[in-house]
């Protein structure tokens, strides 16, 4: 499968959605659809102060223990998915006034 569909740059349609502690992106082209979803419980995030180059403060929420799930649905092959319960890295940067 990957040799036939190895170029992610050929995946034309991109849709991304971000929740409070989740991130999902869908990609597709003529030969396949792919969906990546990552999530973490709030207790697995470290909160770090980040000073932007302009001097404004933001907070970085970082988890190296995120669940990651990738689903691939090729047009002419059986769909498949891979899941790791805590092997993904997920990070969000939020302005100070949004925390």
N, C-alpha and C positions, 0 to 999 in steps of 0.2 A: 504493500500500500504506500509506504512513505517514499519509495523511489518514484512512483507515478505522481504523487501529490506533494513533493518535498518543498516546493516554494511557497512559503506563506505570503509572499508579496503578490501572488496571483489570487489570493482570496480578496475579492473585491468589496463585498458588502461587509461592513463592520458596524456592530451595534454594541455599545458599552453601557453598563448600568452599575452604579455604585450605591450601596446602601450604607448604613452606619458602620457595620463591620463586615461587609461582603463586597465582592467585586465579581462581575460577570461580563464576559465579552463573547459575542457570536460572530463567526466569520463564515463566509460561504463563497463558492464560485460554481461553475458549471459541473464540476466533478465531485464536490464534497461540501458538507456543512460541518463546522466544528464549534463546540461551545466549551468555554473554560469558565469554571466557577470556583471562587475561593472564599472561605469564610473562617472566622475565628471567634471564640467567645471573648467577651471583653476582658476577662481575667488573664488572657494570654498575651495582651499587648503591653509593651513598655512605652511609657510616655516620656518623650525627650523634648526639651526646649531647643528650638532652632532659630537662630538669628539670621534673617535674610540679608542679602547684600545691601538692601536699602535701609537696614537697621530695624525693620519691623519684625516683631517676634511671631513665630508660629510654633505649633506643637506637632511633632512627628509621632504618630502611633505606629509601632512596629511589632510584628509578630513573626517569629520563625517557626511557629507551630500551627500553621493554618491547614485546614482541610483543603485539598485541591482535587477537583474532578474535571476530567476532560472527556467529552463525548464527541465521537467522530462518526458521521453518517455519510459514507461514500455512496454515490449514486448507483454504482454497479457492484457493490460488495456489501457484506453484512456489517451493520453498525457495531461499534465497540466502544468501551469506555475504560478509563483507568482512574483509580481513586487512591489517594494517600490520605490517611486520617489526620496526619500532623506533620507532613513533610514540605509544606509550601511556605513561602515567605510573602507576607502581605504588609503593605505600608501605606499610610495616608498622611498627608500634611494638611493641617487645618490652621487657619488664622487664629490668633489668640482670642478674638472676640466670638469665635464659634465653639469654643470649648466649654 
